[in-house]
Amino acid sequence: VELHKDLLSSIGVDVERHAKMMGMGLAGYQAGFMSQPNRPKAMAYFDWFMSEIQAERIAEINALKAQKKPAVGTFCIFVPEEIVVGAGGACFGLCGGANPPIADAETELPRNICPLIKSAYGFKLQHTCAYTQSADFIYGETTCEAKKKTWELLGKHHPVHVMNIPHMKREKDLKMWQEEIKEFKEHIEEVTEKKLSLQEMLNGVKLINAKRDAMKRLDTLRGMHPDIMPISGKDALFISQMSFLDDPKRFTQKVNELCDELDERIKEKVSVFPENTPRIMVLGTPIAPPNWKLHTAVEGSGACIINEEGCIGHRYFKDNVDIEGVQSEDELYARLMQRYSKIDCACFTPNTGRTDKIVQMYKDRKADGVIYYTLSFCHTYNVESHLVTEALAKEGIPCLVIESDYSPEDAGQIKTRVEAFLESI
Ligand code: BJ8
């Protein structure tokens, strides 16, 4: 961070406050991650990335911007990053997982909305997220009520575009969705001031498909083997979190290198958890960095998290874009829409596919239990939890429902509930 002080201040970062926040984040990472025993050697890259998360990576993004490549900040996996990457730019998730900025956000936003939104908004007010400060624009979407309205306020502080994501998946909704993707591409062209070709967009799709493949590979290695967990859930979560920040090409290569090592570990029966450790799947809302509270509680209680079903996890990488035989831009927008409309976010009604998927995932992974995790005041995931838990109960799958925010206060209570749950399964 020291090295990039000038850059940070030139993009409007409050350097002093930022350094304090980063100090806290790095200390939390060191204590919670680097102290884990028997980590895969390939985690060294991700440790390095963490140390450069608001420094070298920010310099890379700003070097792209200097060449008129787009830098787009997002809060949702509906934003088609393939198009940004195809234009040679960077598409990244914005900070929204930390507690300290929330008090600032509450000077403009109501207290009783989701902490993800408040945290992200607070980061903008404080100028302490170098990603937000680097973004040409923030791309919002119309998923939940709180986000949809927040864009109108956030627009006063930073350029914001909003993508209209329908809440149903009927023919007419999908048609509109496809148009939104085309419009997104036009906004990217406004930044670059040049036409983005079909070939460039296809190249972007190939890069992101490869990234998703690497993450699917990690998901399989981490969670599909009933006796060997070659990597902790915490480390795997961290990698998912970084998938929204790192350069996709380098990230893919590093995840594949890690997977090669995990392959070896499975062959040699090297597990980071003792035999018969309960294997838990986590469902629900996104777990943005540095929100490591749930994983810390679960893995500190003698269980292992083998999968996150949420958007920082499986929902993000489960589907690729099929570009087989695509000849025109309109065909590509249709394929992108087909892929993006497979996302089973709770903002859709109905969303039964998600419940069926969860039951199947549980069976495939031979898991021992499920934790349904919802951020406080996230109505869609909270309401949907009833439908999901009902379906899990029918299948005899043990499930614990946890609603939490980013404050450290309930960490002890969560741990107690997790311990009681683990004893019961
Ligand atoms: S596709 S889950 S990333 S909308 S902000 S809905 S937690 S109240 S983030 Fe999401 Fe896209 Fe859906 Fe995924 Fe709830 Fe908070 Fe809203 Fe949230």
Boltz pocket constraint, residues with backbone or C-beta under 6 A from the ligand:
constraints:
  - pocket:
      binder: B
      contacts: [[A, 75], [A, 76], [A, 77], [A, 78], [A, 114], [A, 115], [A, 116], [A, 117], [A, 143], [A, 144], [A, 145], [A, 146], [A, 147], [A, 284], [A, 285], [A, 286], [A, 311], [A, 343], [A, 345], [A, 346], [A, 347], [A, 375], [A, 376], [A, 377], [A, 378], [A, 379], [A, 380], [A, 381]]
      max_distance: 6.0
